[in-house]
Amino acid sequence: MVFHVEYERTVPARKPDGHAPAAPRYALGWNKPVSAIISDYFALQGEELNWSQERAFFDRARESFDHPFGPDSSEIMRAKDERGMTNAVVVAYWTDPVKHARWAAGSPLVAWLKEDARLTDTTGTWRETISVPYDRHETIYSENWYRIGIGQTDGSVIVSSAANGYFGAARDRIPLAAIDRLESPHGERAPQSKPVAGRGQRLLVTAPVNMVTLRSGQYWAIADAEQLGDYIENMRPRLLTGTDYLGEHKQETGTLSLLVLANLDDDGTERRESCVVAHFLSLAHLEAWSAAHKTHLDIYRHAIAMNRKYKEQRQFVSWHELFVLQTATFEYVNCHPDTGLLPYFESVVCI
């Protein structure tokens, strides 16, 4: 039996009457009760990070995770941000909030982040902890054999999902959306924060209720020459055009932060696997772009065309995991002032 939470719906579903999915899609479940889902992001930020610096950071994280209360899974990634800074990123996943809290309380990685020495390093560090109750998340996968993100946590299973193939399906997959419209307290636009120095500061920013964190990924490692060519020549340019648009039109799209990340092998080589991690002011902002803007419709229509062409022989996987936050505090240490949520909401300087 697959664990799930459902509420008697008081908010109308977005699924059109009589809708039948054109292609199978899959979601994540667990074979045990899950009260919360945690994805904890740690990053090293630098203008000219080299592999030795990245490797030392990744090794520190791995050693910290090797603990009785350590994560179920973790990944290492790399991204260039809008300032051209390299961010070496580690993300770790738990489905037990007590286990996560016990790990954090004694973690050498967390202790290292808290050291005063981080304020005078040549690099910056940041931590964004996404922790939500089960009913504030949803997932979707184009194939049922690929595991990534929270799909690698203990007890997870891939199940078929009929809530796909229409705009608003992501909202319908979020259990809480059956009884809550998940609106932002800030309305249409995020408040701008007062300028911060960033460098030499430890800054805490509280994310607002119902802020959305999306991790949307692509996997093409097993693609043959034809499907690899389609990804490189057609799909990836569409994806990058979409992310560029969001990054360049943050206020109108509700995009707070966005990184395009490459997954890495243990030696730092980029894999044929990538993702976008983005924060949005609300689910409605993400939906508006997805349903109506050309940059997303181009992605969506090409994906449908390739699914129809290759059917069960499709060798490219798309997926995402989405979280609607209750509240969270993100920490930025010696980072540039455009990092993460620093341009929005008011930050607290920790001495």
N, C-alpha and C positions, 0 to 999 in steps of 0.2 A: 504494500500500500504506500502511495506517495503522499507525503505530508503537504497540506495546503491550507490556506486560510481564506474563507469567503464570508462576505457580509450580505445580508438582504439589501438589495440595491435601492437607494433613494435618489441617487444621481443617475440620470439616463445614460445608458451605454452608447458608445459611438458606432457600434457595429450596425451597418444598414440591414434592414429587414431582408431576409432571404439570402444574405451574403454567404457564398461558399468560397473558401480559399482556392486560388488557382494553382497553388503549389504547396506541398507540405512544409511546415515550419515547426521549430521545436523550442521548448523552453526548459528551464532548469527546475528540478524539484529535489527533494531529499527523502530518504527512506527513514527519517527520524524527525521528531519535532525540532524546529529551528526558531529561536526567539528573536535573533538579531543577525545581521550580516555586517562584517567589518572589512573594509579595504583600507589599509594604512599605507600611505605613500610617504617615502623619505627620498630626499634628493640632495645632490651636491651640484652647486651651480658655479660655473667659472667661464671666463672669457676664452681661455685657451686650455681647457682640460685635456690632459693626455691620458693614455690608457693606464699608465701606472697609478695616476690619481684615482681614476675610475675604479680600477681593480681593487685598490686598497679600500675604497668606500664599499664596494660590493662585498669584499671579503669580510669587512667589519659587520655588515648586515647579516651575512650568512652565519657567521659565528654567533651572533646574537640570537638568530632564529633557532639555532640548535639548542633547544631548551624544552623541558617537559611541557611548558605552556606556549611554545612557539607556534607559528602559523601552520595551517594545513598545507599551504602552498605559497610560493613567492616567485616573482619574475624580475629580471633586470632589463632596463630599457634606456634609450638615449634620445634626446630631442634638442633641437635648437629653438629657443624662444624668440619672441618678437624683437628683442634687443640683440639677437645674434649670439646670446650666451648658450653654452652647452649645459644641459641638465642631465646628469646621470641619475636615473630614477630606479628605485626599488619599490615594488608594491607587494604587500603580504596580505593574506586573507584568513579570516577566522569566521566561524559561525557560533562561537561561544563567547559572549561578552565578558564573562568572569575570567575565562582563560586568557583572553586578550588583556584584561586589566592586570592580571597577575604577571603576565609576561612584561608589560610596560613598566610595572612597578620595580622590577629588578633587571630591566634590560640594559646591557652595556651600550647599545646603540642609542637609546633614549638618554642615558646619562651623558654620553659623548656630545649629543646635541645640546645639552643643557650647560656644558662647560663654558666658562667665560672666554676661553681661548677661541671659540667659534666667532666671537665678535671682532677679532683682529686677524683672522685667517685671510689668505689671498682669495679664498673661495667663500661662497655663501652656502647655507643649508636651509632646507625647509621641510616641513612635515604637514601633511593634510590627511587627517583621519576621518574617513567616511564611515559612520556607524549608524545604522538604521534598523528599526524593527522590521521583521519579516514582511509586514503588510505595506511597506514603503519601497518595495523594489519590484522590478520586472526584468526579464531576459528574453532574448530571441536569438536563434541560431538557424542558419540556412541549411545546415546538415546535422545529423545526429551522431556523427562519429568524432567530432572535433571537440577537444576540451581545452579551456583557457579560463583565466580569471577565477571567479567563484565556482566555475564548473569543475575545478580541480580540488574542491574541498571535500572532506570526508563525508561519505553518505550521499553525495549528489548523484542524481540520475537525470537523464535527458528524456523528456516526454513530449508527445505531440501537442501542438497548440492550434486551436481553431481560431484564436483571436489574432489573425494576421491578414495582410493583403488589403487593408483599408486604412485611411488616415484616421488616427485616433485609437488604433489598436494598442499602442503602447500604454495609453491611459487605461484602457479596458483590462490590461494584464496586471495593473497595480491593484492589489486587493482593496486598499484604503480608498481608492478613487470611486468605489461603489457608494461611499457614504460621505466623501469629502471632495470638494472641487480643487483642493490643493493650490489655492491662490497665494500669490506673493503679498506680503504686507506692504511692499513698496510700490505696488501698482505696475505701471508700464516701464518705468525707468529706475535703475539702481542709483542710489545717491552717491555722488562723488565724495571721496574722502579728502581731508586736508592733505596737501603734499607731505610726504615723509622722505627722510634721507635714505632710509633702508640700510645703507652701509654703516657698520658699527652699531647697529641697533638690533634688539630682539623685539619683534613686533607680533602681537597676537591680534587676530581678526576673528570676530564671531560671525559665522555664516548665518544668514536669516532663515527662518522657518520656510520650508517648501522650496528652498533652492535645490536645483536638480544637478546631479553629477552624472555625466554620461561617459562611459568608456565604450567606444565603437571600434570594432576591429576587423582586420582583413588577414586572410591566410592563403598563400598561393604556393607553398613549398612543393606540393606534389603536382602542380599544373604542368601539362605537357606543352610542347612548343607552341601549339595553336592557342591554347587558353592562357599561357603565360604572355604571349604577344598581345592578346586582347586586354589583359590586365595592364600591361605596361603602356600600350598605345591608346587605350580607350577608357578603362575604368579608373586607373590612378590619376590621370589628368582631371577627370571629373571630380574625384574626391578632393584633390588639392584645390581646385577652383572653388568648391563648396567651403572648405575650411578657410581659404583666403578671404572669401566674402564675409564669413562670420567674424573673422579677426579684424577686418577692416570696417565693419559696421556693428560694433559692439552695442552701442546704446539702443539702436532700433531693433536689434535682434535679441537683446537681453543676454548676450554672451559676456560673461565676466572674465573668463580665462580659457585658453585653449592651447594645447600642446599636441603636436603630431609626433608620435614616438615610434621608434623602431625597436622591436624585441631583439635581444642579443644572445648569442651563445656565450659559454663561459670564458672564451678567449677574447670577447669584445666584438666578434664579427657580427654584423647585422644579419638577422635571419630574414627569410621571405615571409615576414609576419610583422604587422604594424597595427597601431591603434591611434585613435584620437581620444584624449581625455579632456573634457570640457565641463565648465560650470555654467549653468544658465540661471537667470533670476527666477524663472518659473517654468513649469511644464508647458504652459500656454505659449511662451515665447519659442520654445523648441518646436512645438507643434505648428506654429504659424509659418516658420521657415520650411519645415518638412513638407507641409501640405501645399504651399503656394509659391515658393520661390523657385525660379528656373534652375539655380545651381543644385538644389536637392532633387528636383524633378528629373534633371538630366541623369543623376546617379541612379535614381529609382527606376526610370524607364529602361536604362541600359541593363541594369541587373535583371529586370523582368525578361527582357529580350534574350539574354544569355541563358537564363533558367529555362526558357521555352526551347531554346536551341539544343542545349546539352542534356536537359532533364536529369536523369539519375547519373549521367556521366559527368556532371558538373564537378570541376576540381578546384574551384575557387570558393572559399567560405567567407561569408560575412556574418557578423554577430554583434550583439551589444548587451551590456548590463547597465541598468539605470536605477539611480537611487534618489528618492525625494527626502531631503534631510528634515529632521525636527530642529536640531540646532547642532552646531559644531564650532570648535575653536581651532583655527589654523595658525601655525607658527612659522615665521619667516626670520631667519637670523643672518644678518650681514648680506642680504639679498638686494638686488636693484629694485627701485621703487615701483616697477610695473609687474613685479612677480605676483602671480596668483590673484588673491583678493585685495592686495594692498591699494589699488586705485579706488576701491569701493568700501563703503562702510567705514567706521572709525576704528583705528587700530589702537591698541594699548601698548605702551612702551614698558618693557620689563627691564628693570635695572639689575 
